[in-house]
């Protein structure tokens, strides 16, 4: 028995699963504090499934807390930034290119210190322990509790970052320290940005994870808590509290993994239609395709693992901007119609015309077109067939354009339509070989959280002149497998799902950047005996 929860901007979805069977599912309104909405959703599926809280083995939560904090610029901690790259790494200071309001939230506590490495592993300048200690003491005196440490080429050699982190923890024990090599990839500025964002979220992450754990305790659930990551795998609650930035893109990822599970389709395009947006992503071998370019989060360029997602402003609550004088028209000029990007969001039950409101939404048009049946169709204005057709065709054009932008091959592809607003996707969408709508499509995101596996990724630059290629790959396979097992994966189920190799012609020694990713199923909790489990299964 496991529970998957996905927190969206409008709804909090939860499912209760026994193996691969879905026993119960629910949609609850997302609450301002989020945690009480999560507790309500979990309580609802336990009641609906008739299952005792103590029978639950694990709880997986995908949350929007951290994305919302960055977008809204709320609950962010001021950050002390230690950059180990002087003298050569001072041309672009930290926070370059950040939106002014976000940079102001995070603060200007920046220290440019000697250190860092060249791409071939040579030191830019020797590590200066005294300078790091002085910076840590200054941050402590200013009351700064979050610290981000970035060294040039730390993914190649993390020694200086680790030494700096030790000094900061010794001088300022209360500080939450983020090392960039634990989060980002080779690109320096993007990796530093990711580390600063992570540090800014550190206090919020601790309180969010504690709130989730308290909610489970109140419900009588003693099972371990896991948080969904951007790449569709899980990390423990402790790891999520330390690295919250790794969970920012988990919503669309959970929907894609859930769609793959519910349909059995491993390769295709997933369209997740929510209340405000449609997220379009590509499934490759059952996992979301990762973005290969810098990802913009809250206006900041970063380079950690994120799904390649295209969000378009079309959802169930999207506003349809059309002059009421044209509602009954025999023809609607293209320039007179605008769809979105604004949405009524969670206010759909009061603002949409179907529910007696005065805003024409995408859901109103879908019901008028006979594509959905909810609300009171009698409250809709007198929309002519031409007006309905014009708006519906515009929806399809937006979706078709999205599919075209995400496709990388010629020919039609399988479309998996999920999310509460999947009725907006026509069965005859251009570019689709077929449109598949699985059962439980509306809660695919929670299913994706519930079935998620534990994952890990290792990335480093290897010189094949010094280490034979086969040996290097085997060493990284062993390393990543050990990391999955340490994170709670069952060693018998761990498999390598991706080996990425990019040769670096500008380095000596036949160098290549190697990236290996592995996933595995969650191991059974050790606290239960086999006899207890068999009794529970019989029940």
FIFI-199378 format. One line per 5 residues: number of its first residue (from 1); their letters; for each residue y, x, z of C-alpha. Coordinates in steps of 0.05 Angstrom, whole numbers. Example, Ala and Ser with C-alpha at 12.3 -4.5 7.8 and 13.67 -1.06 7.14 Angstrom:
1) AS) -90,246,156  -21,273,143
//
This chain:
1) XXXXX) 0,0,0  68,28,-19  137,0,-27  187,19,-82  261,3,-74
6) XXXXX) 317,14,-124  389,3,-104  435,-18,-160  508,-36,-161  491,-111,-164
11) XXXXX) 420,-119,-137  372,-83,-92  302,-91,-121  237,-80,-83  163,-83,-100
16) XXXXX) 100,-80,-57  42,-46,-93  -32,-39,-76  -56,17,-122  -32,-5,-190
21) XXXXX) -27,-79,-173  40,-110,-157  31,-157,-98  104,-178,-87  173,-166,-116
26) XXXXX) 244,-187,-98  317,-181,-119  367,-181,-61  443,-173,-66  465,-101,-54
31) XXXXX) 504,-98,10  567,-57,24  529,-13,74  468,-11,26  419,1,83
36) XXXXX) 417,-71,108  405,-94,36  346,-45,31  318,-71,98  324,-143,74
41) XXXXX) 289,-127,8  231,-91,44  224,-148,95  222,-199,37  165,-164,-1
46) XXXXX) 124,-155,63  132,-229,79  117,-250,7  55,-206,4  31,-225,73
51) XXXXX) 23,-152,91  33,-121,160  85,-65,164  34,-16,191  -8,-23,128
56) XXXXX) 46,11,86  29,83,68  95,106,37  164,81,19  202,107,-42
61) XXXXX) 277,93,-49  322,104,-108  395,100,-86  464,96,-117  500,119,-53
66) XXXXX) 517,188,-79  538,167,-149  584,114,-120  615,164,-71  633,211,-128
71) XXXXX) 658,156,-174  699,123,-118  720,190,-86  699,164,-18  662,196,41
76) XXXXX) 665,266,10  667,327,55  719,383,44  681,444,18  688,519,30
81) XXXXX) 673,553,-37  646,625,-35  642,656,-105  606,723,-108  629,749,-176
86) XXXXX) 691,791,-166  723,829,-198  701,804,-266  689,732,-247  760,711,-229
91) XXXXX) 788,688,-296  770,615,-284  779,596,-210  731,546,-177  746,472,-190
96) XXXXX) 774,488,-259  773,426,-303  760,379,-244  798,312,-241  858,324,-195
101) XXXXX) 839,269,-145  768,295,-136  791,367,-129  840,343,-76  784,308,-37
106) XXXXX) 741,371,-38  800,416,-19  824,485,-38  783,528,11  763,581,-41
111) XXXXX) 742,653,-29  732,700,-89  687,756,-62  655,819,-92  583,812,-116
116) XXXXX) 540,779,-169  495,807,-224  499,820,-298  451,783,-344  404,843,-343
121) XXXXX) 402,846,-267  453,902,-255  503,890,-199  574,870,-218  597,897,-151
126) XXXXX) 561,913,-85  552,856,-35  607,857,19  578,828,83  643,837,121
131) XXXXX) 682,796,70  631,740,73  634,741,149  710,737,148  707,678,100
136) XXXXX) 656,642,145  700,653,206  761,626,168  722,563,148  698,553,219
141) XXXXX) 769,559,245  793,507,193  737,459,214  703,460,145  631,439,154
146) XXXXX) 605,443,82  598,509,45  578,522,-28  555,593,-46  551,615,-119
151) XXXXX) 534,684,-146  536,705,-219  466,700,-249  435,677,-183  377,643,-221
156) XXXXX) 357,714,-244  368,745,-176  384,702,-115  388,759,-64  463,758,-54
161) XXXXX) 467,683,-46  411,685,6  445,742,45  512,705,44  478,640,67
166) XXXXX) 446,677,126  514,706,147  549,638,142  494,604,183  499,658,236
171) XXXXX) 575,654,242  582,579,232  516,546,255  543,475,245  556,484,171
176) XXXXX) 514,452,116  503,509,65  487,497,-8  462,555,-51  474,545,-126
181) XXXXX) 407,575,-147  371,518,-111  404,466,-156  432,490,-223  412,531,-283
186) XXXXX) 439,595,-314  509,571,-335  557,596,-280  614,545,-279  568,484,-285
191) XXXXX) 521,512,-232  579,525,-185  605,454,-197  537,425,-179  534,466,-115
196) XXXXX) 605,443,-94  588,370,-108  524,377,-68  561,407,-9  614,352,-13
201) XXXXX) 558,300,-6  521,335,51  548,294,109  539,228,72  468,248,53
206) XXXXX) 449,261,125  476,193,148  444,155,89  375,185,100  381,171,175
211) XXXXX) 401,99,161  341,89,115  294,118,167  325,74,221  316,12,176
216) XXXXX) 242,29,167  233,40,242  265,-27,257  215,-60,209  157,-25,244
221) XXXXX) 140,19,184  117,88,205  102,112,134  138,173,105  202,162,65
226) XXXXX) 213,192,-3  275,191,-47  274,188,-123  301,247,-162  337,249,-229
231) XXXXX) 275,271,-267  230,213,-244  195,250,-188  201,246,-112  229,291,-57
236) XXXXX) 220,282,17  276,251,57  291,319,88  299,352,19  343,294,-5
241) XXXXX) 389,304,55  396,378,36  402,367,-40  432,297,-51  459,316,-120
246) XXXXX) 388,318,-146  382,242,-136  445,220,-173  412,197,-238  351,165,-207
251) XXXXX) 367,92,-225  357,96,-301  299,145,-291  262,96,-246  270,41,-298
256) XXXXX) 241,86,-352  181,107,-310  170,35,-289  173,12,-362  121,65,-382
261) XXXXX) 75,43,-325  82,-32,-339  70,-26,-414  24,34,-419  71,62,-473
266) XXXXX) 83,137,-464  132,149,-522  189,103,-541  259,81,-524  273,43,-459
271) XXXXX) 332,-5,-455  348,-25,-384  398,-83,-384  432,-92,-317  492,-134,-295
276) XXXXX) 545,-85,-321  513,-36,-370  453,-23,-413  421,45,-401  384,72,-461
281) XXXXX) 336,131,-453  278,163,-490  208,166,-461  169,229,-479  98,234,-452
286) XXXXX) 114,181,-400  175,217,-371  249,211,-388  276,261,-439  321,311,-402
291) XXXXX) 392,323,-423  398,391,-458  474,393,-451  522,396,-393  523,329,-356
296) XXXXX) 589,299,-334  586,270,-263  648,237,-235  689,277,-287  656,344,-269
301) XXXXX) 612,386,-316  544,404,-284  478,432,-310  423,409,-263  364,366,-285
306) XXXXX) 389,298,-310  357,246,-356  388,240,-425  418,170,-417  467,132,-460
311) XXXXX) 503,77,-421  537,23,-462  582,-31,-434  537,-91,-445  501,-127,-387
316) XXXXX) 488,-197,-361  557,-201,-329  596,-168,-386  660,-207,-404  665,-235,-474
321) XXXXX) 739,-233,-496  749,-291,-544  809,-338,-549  786,-407,-524  820,-436,-586
326) XXXXX) 763,-402,-626  705,-430,-584  695,-487,-633  715,-448,-696  672,-449,-759
331) XXXXX) 684,-375,-768  705,-320,-719  744,-261,-747  714,-194,-724  781,-170,-696
336) XXXXX) 788,-233,-652  725,-216,-613  716,-161,-560  655,-151,-516  665,-114,-450
341) XXXXX) 666,-61,-425  690,-99,-363  640,-140,-325  640,-192,-268  581,-152,-238
346) XXXXX) 553,-182,-174  604,-238,-178  566,-269,-237  540,-327,-194  612,-351,-182
351) XXXXX) 651,-324,-242  605,-341,-301  616,-409,-335  542,-426,-325  556,-428,-250
356) XXXXX) 622,-465,-254  668,-404,-262  721,-393,-315  698,-327,-347  657,-326,-411
361) XXXXX) 601,-275,-400  543,-247,-441  496,-291,-400  534,-354,-419  528,-337,-493
366) XXXXX) 453,-320,-486  440,-388,-454  482,-423,-508  440,-386,-561  375,-409,-529
371) XXXXX) 354,-338,-510  354,-351,-435  349,-410,-388  385,-408,-321  447,-436,-289
376) XXXXX) 475,-503,-314  482,-504,-390  522,-568,-383  580,-528,-354  587,-485,-416
381) XXXXX) 647,-497,-462  635,-528,-530  617,-464,-568  606,-474,-642  543,-445,-675
386) XXXXX) 588,-396,-712  621,-371,-648  553,-363,-613  525,-326,-674  585,-280,-679
391) XXXXX) 581,-259,-606  504,-252,-607  508,-210,-671  559,-165,-637  511,-155,-578
396) XXXXX) 456,-134,-626  502,-87,-665  521,-52,-600  447,-45,-580  426,-22,-649
401) XXXXX) 480,31,-650  455,55,-582  384,61,-607  407,100,-669  446,149,-625
406) XXXXX) 385,164,-581  333,169,-637  314,240,-659  265,220,-714  268,176,-775
411) XXXXX) 232,110,-776  227,52,-727  210,62,-654  178,21,-599  231,-10,-553
416) XXXXX) 214,-26,-481  262,-80,-456  270,-82,-380  322,-101,-328  347,-169,-306
421) XXXXX) 387,-178,-370  333,-158,-421  341,-227,-454  402,-197,-489  356,-155,-532
426) XXXXX) 332,-192,-594  259,-188,-616  281,-169,-686  328,-112,-666  340,-65,-725
431) XXXXX) 307,2,-716  253,-27,-671  180,-26,-694  169,-77,-638  204,-99,-574
436) XXXXX) 158,-100,-513  177,-141,-452  128,-125,-396  112,-171,-337  157,-155,-278
441) XXXXX) 209,-127,-328  266,-148,-282  242,-102,-226  217,-44,-270  265,3,-232
446) XXXXX) 231,-12,-165  162,-4,-197  185,64,-224  204,85,-153  137,60,-125
451) XXXXX) 93,97,-175  134,162,-176  99,228,-166  120,291,-131  150,343,-178
456) XXXXX) 177,413,-179  208,459,-231  214,535,-235  261,570,-283  273,644,-292
461) XXXXX) 287,699,-343  227,744,-358  226,810,-397  160,809,-435  164,885,-444
466) XXXXX) 154,891,-368  111,830,-354  62,805,-408  77,734,-431  10,705,-409
471) XXXXX) 18,737,-340  89,711,-331  70,640,-350  10,641,-304  52,667,-246
476) XXXXX) 103,611,-256  47,559,-263  19,582,-195  89,582,-164  107,512,-188
481) XXXXX) 38,484,-168  48,512,-98  117,480,-94  89,411,-113  35,418,-60
486) XXXXX) 87,439,-8  129,378,-25  71,331,-10  32,330,-75  -45,324,-76
491) XXXXX) -69,392,-103  -126,358,-141  -77,317,-183  -24,369,-199  -13,380,-274
496) XXXXX) 36,421,-315  77,371,-357  126,419,-390  131,492,-409  198,509,-442
501) XXXXX) 210,578,-471  276,603,-502  280,674,-528  345,710,-510  361,756,-567
506) XXXXX) 423,785,-532  380,816,-476  337,878,-481  262,879,-469  241,816,-508
511) XXXXX) 270,771,-455  259,696,-452  283,640,-407  220,605,-381  219,536,-349
516) XXXXX) 155,505,-322  151,435,-292  93,403,-255  78,336,-223  24,309,-177
521) XXXXX) 6,245,-140  27,237,-67  -26,264,-20  -57,214,28  -24,216,97
526) XXXXX) -67,259,143  -56,214,204  -108,163,180  -183,172,183  -229,151,127
531) XXXXX) -260,96,171  -191,67,186  -175,66,111  -241,31,94  -229,-22,147
536) XXXX) -158,-33,119  -184,-36,48  -237,-88,68  -182,-129,100
//
